[in-house]
Amino acid sequence: MKLSTKTRAVTLSAAFASTLALAACGASNEGGNSGSTGAAGDSQEQLSGTLVGAGSSAQQAAMQGWTAGFSSLQPDVTVNYDPVGSGGGREQFLAGGTDFAGSDAALSEDELSQAEERCGSDGVFELPDYISAIAVVYNLPGVEDLNLSPTTLASIFTGAITTWDDPAIAADNPDASLPSTSITPVHRADDSGTTKNFTDYLAQTAPDVWTNEADGEWPLSGGEAANQTSGMVSAVQAGEGAIGYADESQAGDLGIANIGVGGEFVAPSPEAAAAVVEGSDVQSGRGEYDFAYDINRTTDNPDEYPIVLVSYHIGCISYDDATQADLLKAFLGYVISEDGQQAAADAAGSAPISDGLREQAQTAVDAITSGS
C-alpha cells in the first residue's frame, strides 16, 4: 500500500434532519494518542463539550457503533452527526456550519479552494476511516443467486437492458430461472458519495457502455430516484424487479448480486473490500494530511471486491477554538483505534482499517491544533 496525499470535495446542504449523539472519544491526544488500542481513554483527560458533524448516510451505522463505544470513555462529550448525505456534509463543513464532515468521496479540486478559505494555510485532513463494500441490491423473488458482469450491470443502469430475462443476464446466470419482469433501476436523488463510487466503477470497467464520468449526482434521466441510503433500500424493497446500490451494511433482506472480477463472480464482503483498498494507491499532490485513494476498480483478483466506498472524515488541521480542536482530536483518535474500528465493524459490517492506514491517520490526528 502506498501512502501519499489528496483530497476531493462534496457539496453540502444546510438542513439538520436527524442527529446521532456520539460521546466523543476518550482522549485529548496530548503528546499524540497512539490510537492503537482505543482503550486509553480511561487514563486520559476527561473532556466536555459538543462537536457537530454531518455527511455520509452510509456512515450512519458506524457512527452508532462509535457512539456506543465512545460514551463510556467521555460521557460529557456529545457529537451530533446529521446523516444528510456526503454532498450535504461537505457543503456544511466548507461553509463553516460544522466541525467536520463525513464523506464517501474526497474533496474535489474546486472544493479544496473552499477548504483553504475555511481552514486557512494549515489546510485540511481527509482520513479514510470507514471502508465498506457497495452492494448491488435487487428485489427479484425466486432468484436468490444473481451474477452480473460489469458490462451487464452498466447496461442495466443505462436502460439498455430492460427485463430480467435479457440474454446478457442469462449469459451471466446460465443455471438461473429468470423471469420476464421489467427492471426498475433505482439511483440516488441526492448528491451522494455512494453514487460517485458506483459511477466510477461503471466508468472504469464498462467504458463502452457507461460513457459518463464518475459523478456524485446521477447523470442520466429515467429510472427511479431515492434520497439517501435508507431511501434507496426502501425503494428497492418496494418494487419487484427493482435494482439499486447501497452500503452493504444496510442492504437488509434484499438480494445482493455477485460482481464479475477476473473471470469469477465475487460477493461483497468486508475482507474483499479491505483487500482492494490495500491494492490501491493514495493520490499524490495534496496537503500533508490529505489521504484520498484512487481505488483499483479494474482489479482482476477475485479476492478483491471493486465496488467499494472509502468514507472519509474531513476537517481542519487548525481550529480557532482550542476546545473544538481537543474534542475532534479525541473523537478521531477513538475512531481510528482498534477498538473504534471494531465497534464500527460490529455495528455496520465495515472492514477495519489496516495498521498502515491507522499509522497514516494518526499523523493527522496528532497534528490537529488550535490556531489561537
SULQUI-V720310 format. One record per residue. N is the residue number from 0. RES is the residue in three letters. D_FIRST is the distance of its C-alpha to the first C-alpha in Angstrom with 2 decimals. Layout:
BEGIN
n=N res=RES d_first=D_FIRST
n=N res=RES d_first=D_FIRST
END
This chain:
BEGIN
n=0 res=MET d_first=0.00
n=1 res=LYS d_first=3.80
n=2 res=LEU d_first=6.53
n=3 res=SER d_first=9.85
n=4 res=THR d_first=12.85
n=5 res=LYS d_first=15.00
n=6 res=THR d_first=17.62
n=7 res=ARG d_first=19.96
n=8 res=ALA d_first=23.25
n=9 res=VAL d_first=25.54
n=10 res=THR d_first=29.29
n=11 res=LEU d_first=30.95
n=12 res=SER d_first=34.27
n=13 res=ALA d_first=36.59
n=14 res=ALA d_first=37.77
n=15 res=PHE d_first=37.00
n=16 res=ALA d_first=38.00
n=17 res=SER d_first=36.70
n=18 res=THR d_first=35.03
n=19 res=LEU d_first=33.18
n=20 res=ALA d_first=34.31
n=21 res=LEU d_first=31.39
n=22 res=ALA d_first=32.40
n=23 res=ALA d_first=29.99
n=24 res=CYS d_first=27.79
n=25 res=GLY d_first=29.20
n=26 res=ALA d_first=28.67
n=27 res=SER d_first=29.22
n=28 res=ASN d_first=26.33
n=29 res=GLU d_first=28.66
n=30 res=GLY d_first=27.20
n=31 res=GLY d_first=23.74
n=32 res=ASN d_first=23.35
n=33 res=SER d_first=20.55
n=34 res=GLY d_first=20.07
n=35 res=SER d_first=18.95
n=36 res=THR d_first=21.98
n=37 res=GLY d_first=23.48
n=38 res=ALA d_first=26.91
n=39 res=ALA d_first=27.72
n=40 res=GLY d_first=29.72
n=41 res=ASP d_first=32.85
n=42 res=SER d_first=33.17
n=43 res=GLN d_first=32.16
n=44 res=GLU d_first=34.37
n=45 res=GLN d_first=35.71
n=46 res=LEU d_first=35.29
n=47 res=SER d_first=37.24
n=48 res=GLY d_first=36.93
n=49 res=THR d_first=35.39
n=50 res=LEU d_first=32.15
n=51 res=VAL d_first=32.18
n=52 res=GLY d_first=29.30
n=53 res=ALA d_first=29.25
n=54 res=GLY d_first=27.09
n=55 res=SER d_first=25.14
n=56 res=SER d_first=27.40
n=57 res=ALA d_first=24.52
n=58 res=GLN d_first=23.66
n=59 res=GLN d_first=27.28
n=60 res=ALA d_first=27.07
n=61 res=ALA d_first=24.17
n=62 res=MET d_first=26.29
n=63 res=GLN d_first=29.10
n=64 res=GLY d_first=27.09
n=65 res=TRP d_first=26.04
n=66 res=THR d_first=29.71
n=67 res=ALA d_first=31.04
n=68 res=GLY d_first=28.87
n=69 res=PHE d_first=29.46
n=70 res=SER d_first=33.21
n=71 res=SER d_first=34.05
n=72 res=LEU d_first=32.24
n=73 res=GLN d_first=33.56
n=74 res=PRO d_first=36.56
n=75 res=ASP d_first=37.84
n=76 res=VAL d_first=34.83
n=77 res=THR d_first=34.54
n=78 res=VAL d_first=31.80
n=79 res=ASN d_first=33.24
n=80 res=TYR d_first=30.78
n=81 res=ASP d_first=32.13
n=82 res=PRO d_first=30.13
n=83 res=VAL d_first=31.60
n=84 res=GLY d_first=28.61
n=85 res=SER d_first=25.63
n=86 res=GLY d_first=27.78
n=87 res=GLY d_first=30.50
n=88 res=GLY d_first=28.29
n=89 res=ARG d_first=26.83
n=90 res=GLU d_first=30.39
n=91 res=GLN d_first=31.85
n=92 res=PHE d_first=29.32
n=93 res=LEU d_first=29.75
n=94 res=ALA d_first=33.51
n=95 res=GLY d_first=33.48
n=96 res=GLY d_first=34.54
n=97 res=THR d_first=31.78
n=98 res=ASP d_first=29.76
n=99 res=PHE d_first=26.43
n=100 res=ALA d_first=25.22
n=101 res=GLY d_first=23.18
n=102 res=SER d_first=21.77
n=103 res=ASP d_first=20.02
n=104 res=ALA d_first=19.30
n=105 res=ALA d_first=18.32
n=106 res=LEU d_first=21.16
n=107 res=SER d_first=22.60
n=108 res=GLU d_first=23.83
n=109 res=ASP d_first=27.30
n=110 res=GLU d_first=26.30
n=111 res=LEU d_first=24.56
n=112 res=SER d_first=28.01
n=113 res=GLN d_first=29.52
n=114 res=ALA d_first=27.00
n=115 res=GLU d_first=28.09
n=116 res=GLU d_first=31.65
n=117 res=ARG d_first=30.84
n=118 res=CYS d_first=28.68
n=119 res=GLY d_first=30.03
n=120 res=SER d_first=28.54
n=121 res=ASP d_first=26.13
n=122 res=GLY d_first=24.19
n=123 res=VAL d_first=22.27
n=124 res=PHE d_first=19.20
n=125 res=GLU d_first=17.16
n=126 res=LEU d_first=15.28
n=127 res=PRO d_first=13.51
n=128 res=ASP d_first=15.61
n=129 res=TYR d_first=16.61
n=130 res=ILE d_first=14.92
n=131 res=SER d_first=17.56
n=132 res=ALA d_first=18.64
n=133 res=ILE d_first=21.36
n=134 res=ALA d_first=24.20
n=135 res=VAL d_first=26.75
n=136 res=VAL d_first=29.86
n=137 res=TYR d_first=33.32
n=138 res=ASN d_first=36.91
n=139 res=LEU d_first=38.70
n=140 res=PRO d_first=41.06
n=141 res=GLY d_first=41.36
n=142 res=VAL d_first=37.96
n=143 res=GLU d_first=35.69
n=144 res=ASP d_first=33.09
n=145 res=LEU d_first=31.96
n=146 res=ASN d_first=29.66
n=147 res=LEU d_first=28.69
n=148 res=SER d_first=27.11
n=149 res=PRO d_first=25.39
n=150 res=THR d_first=28.60
n=151 res=THR d_first=30.84
n=152 res=LEU d_first=28.96
n=153 res=ALA d_first=29.09
n=154 res=SER d_first=32.76
n=155 res=ILE d_first=33.55
n=156 res=PHE d_first=32.22
n=157 res=THR d_first=33.93
n=158 res=GLY d_first=37.14
n=159 res=ALA d_first=37.59
n=160 res=ILE d_first=37.71
n=161 res=THR d_first=40.21
n=162 res=THR d_first=41.18
n=163 res=TRP d_first=39.42
n=164 res=ASP d_first=41.35
n=165 res=ASP d_first=40.11
n=166 res=PRO d_first=39.71
n=167 res=ALA d_first=36.02
n=168 res=ILE d_first=35.31
n=169 res=ALA d_first=37.71
n=170 res=ALA d_first=35.86
n=171 res=ASP d_first=32.64
n=172 res=ASN d_first=34.81
n=173 res=PRO d_first=37.57
n=174 res=ASP d_first=38.68
n=175 res=ALA d_first=38.84
n=176 res=SER d_first=42.04
n=177 res=LEU d_first=41.13
n=178 res=PRO d_first=43.66
n=179 res=SER d_first=44.88
n=180 res=THR d_first=43.81
n=181 res=SER d_first=42.83
n=182 res=ILE d_first=39.21
n=183 res=THR d_first=38.63
n=184 res=PRO d_first=35.18
n=185 res=VAL d_first=34.31
n=186 res=HIS d_first=32.07
n=187 res=ARG d_first=31.39
n=188 res=ALA d_first=34.16
n=189 res=ASP d_first=32.33
n=190 res=ASP d_first=29.57
n=191 res=SER d_first=26.62
n=192 res=GLY d_first=22.85
n=193 res=THR d_first=23.05
n=194 res=THR d_first=25.10
n=195 res=LYS d_first=22.74
n=196 res=ASN d_first=19.86
n=197 res=PHE d_first=22.42
n=198 res=THR d_first=23.96
n=199 res=ASP d_first=20.69
n=200 res=TYR d_first=20.15
n=201 res=LEU d_first=23.77
n=202 res=ALA d_first=23.65
n=203 res=GLN d_first=20.77
n=204 res=THR d_first=21.95
n=205 res=ALA d_first=25.71
n=206 res=PRO d_first=26.52
n=207 res=ASP d_first=30.00
n=208 res=VAL d_first=30.91
n=209 res=TRP d_first=28.97
n=210 res=THR d_first=29.80
n=211 res=ASN d_first=28.85
n=212 res=GLU d_first=25.82
n=213 res=ALA d_first=23.55
n=214 res=ASP d_first=25.72
n=215 res=GLY d_first=26.11
n=216 res=GLU d_first=29.79
n=217 res=TRP d_first=30.90
n=218 res=PRO d_first=32.13
n=219 res=LEU d_first=34.77
n=220 res=SER d_first=38.19
n=221 res=GLY d_first=39.45
n=222 res=GLY d_first=38.19
n=223 res=GLU d_first=38.26
n=224 res=ALA d_first=36.48
n=225 res=ALA d_first=35.58
n=226 res=ASN d_first=34.39
n=227 res=GLN d_first=31.33
n=228 res=THR d_first=29.70
n=229 res=SER d_first=32.91
n=230 res=GLY d_first=34.98
n=231 res=MET d_first=32.82
n=232 res=VAL d_first=33.13
n=233 res=SER d_first=36.85
n=234 res=ALA d_first=37.52
n=235 res=VAL d_first=36.05
n=236 res=GLN d_first=37.93
n=237 res=ALA d_first=41.11
n=238 res=GLY d_first=41.27
n=239 res=GLU d_first=41.65
n=240 res=GLY d_first=39.72
n=241 res=ALA d_first=37.22
n=242 res=ILE d_first=33.50
n=243 res=GLY d_first=30.82
n=244 res=TYR d_first=27.27
n=245 res=ALA d_first=26.28
n=246 res=ASP d_first=23.79
n=247 res=GLU d_first=24.05
n=248 res=SER d_first=25.21
n=249 res=GLN d_first=28.29
n=250 res=ALA d_first=29.28
n=251 res=GLY d_first=32.10
n=252 res=ASP d_first=34.35
n=253 res=LEU d_first=33.51
n=254 res=GLY d_first=32.47
n=255 res=ILE d_first=28.79
n=256 res=ALA d_first=28.11
n=257 res=ASN d_first=25.86
n=258 res=ILE d_first=23.86
n=259 res=GLY d_first=23.79
n=260 res=VAL d_first=20.55
n=261 res=GLY d_first=20.91
n=262 res=GLY d_first=24.59
n=263 res=GLU d_first=24.35
n=264 res=PHE d_first=24.70
n=265 res=VAL d_first=22.12
n=266 res=ALA d_first=23.04
n=267 res=PRO d_first=20.90
n=268 res=SER d_first=19.70
n=269 res=PRO d_first=17.46
n=270 res=GLU d_first=15.66
n=271 res=ALA d_first=15.18
n=272 res=ALA d_first=14.15
n=273 res=ALA d_first=11.39
n=274 res=ALA d_first=10.25
n=275 res=VAL d_first=10.19
n=276 res=VAL d_first=8.15
n=277 res=GLU d_first=5.32
n=278 res=GLY d_first=6.14
n=279 res=SER d_first=6.61
n=280 res=ASP d_first=6.55
n=281 res=VAL d_first=8.13
n=282 res=GLN d_first=11.68
n=283 res=SER d_first=13.32
n=284 res=GLY d_first=16.92
n=285 res=ARG d_first=17.43
n=286 res=GLY d_first=18.66
n=287 res=GLU d_first=17.22
n=288 res=TYR d_first=16.50
n=289 res=ASP d_first=15.75
n=290 res=PHE d_first=12.36
n=291 res=ALA d_first=12.69
n=292 res=TYR d_first=10.43
n=293 res=ASP d_first=11.52
n=294 res=ILE d_first=11.42
n=295 res=ASN d_first=11.77
n=296 res=ARG d_first=15.35
n=297 res=THR d_first=16.61
n=298 res=THR d_first=14.67
n=299 res=ASP d_first=17.24
n=300 res=ASN d_first=15.67
n=301 res=PRO d_first=18.20
n=302 res=ASP d_first=15.99
n=303 res=GLU d_first=14.22
n=304 res=TYR d_first=16.38
n=305 res=PRO d_first=15.85
n=306 res=ILE d_first=18.37
n=307 res=VAL d_first=16.37
n=308 res=LEU d_first=16.82
n=309 res=VAL d_first=14.62
n=310 res=SER d_first=17.47
n=311 res=TYR d_first=17.54
n=312 res=HIS d_first=19.97
n=313 res=ILE d_first=21.39
n=314 res=GLY d_first=23.76
n=315 res=CYS d_first=25.21
n=316 res=ILE d_first=24.31
n=317 res=SER d_first=28.07
n=318 res=TYR d_first=30.84
n=319 res=ASP d_first=34.56
n=320 res=ASP d_first=35.32
n=321 res=ALA d_first=34.20
n=322 res=THR d_first=34.65
n=323 res=GLN d_first=32.29
n=324 res=ALA d_first=29.63
n=325 res=ASP d_first=30.13
n=326 res=LEU d_first=30.14
n=327 res=LEU d_first=26.93
n=328 res=LYS d_first=25.21
n=329 res=ALA d_first=26.54
n=330 res=PHE d_first=25.70
n=331 res=LEU d_first=22.02
n=332 res=GLY d_first=21.83
n=333 res=TYR d_first=23.04
n=334 res=VAL d_first=20.91
n=335 res=ILE d_first=17.57
n=336 res=SER d_first=19.20
n=337 res=GLU d_first=19.08
n=338 res=ASP d_first=22.61
n=339 res=GLY d_first=21.94
n=340 res=GLN d_first=19.06
n=341 res=GLN d_first=21.35
n=342 res=ALA d_first=24.19
n=343 res=ALA d_first=22.39
n=344 res=ALA d_first=21.46
n=345 res=ASP d_first=25.10
n=346 res=ALA d_first=26.51
n=347 res=ALA d_first=24.35
n=348 res=GLY d_first=22.55
n=349 res=SER d_first=19.17
n=350 res=ALA d_first=15.91
n=351 res=PRO d_first=15.26
n=352 res=ILE d_first=12.13
n=353 res=SER d_first=9.93
n=354 res=ASP d_first=10.94
n=355 res=GLY d_first=7.95
n=356 res=LEU d_first=8.97
n=357 res=ARG d_first=12.47
n=358 res=GLU d_first=12.44
n=359 res=GLN d_first=11.25
n=360 res=ALA d_first=13.96
n=361 res=GLN d_first=16.42
n=362 res=THR d_first=16.71
n=363 res=ALA d_first=18.02
n=364 res=VAL d_first=20.24
n=365 res=ASP d_first=21.71
n=366 res=ALA d_first=22.51
n=367 res=ILE d_first=24.56
n=368 res=THR d_first=28.15
n=369 res=SER d_first=31.60
n=370 res=GLY d_first=32.84
n=371 res=SER d_first=36.40
END
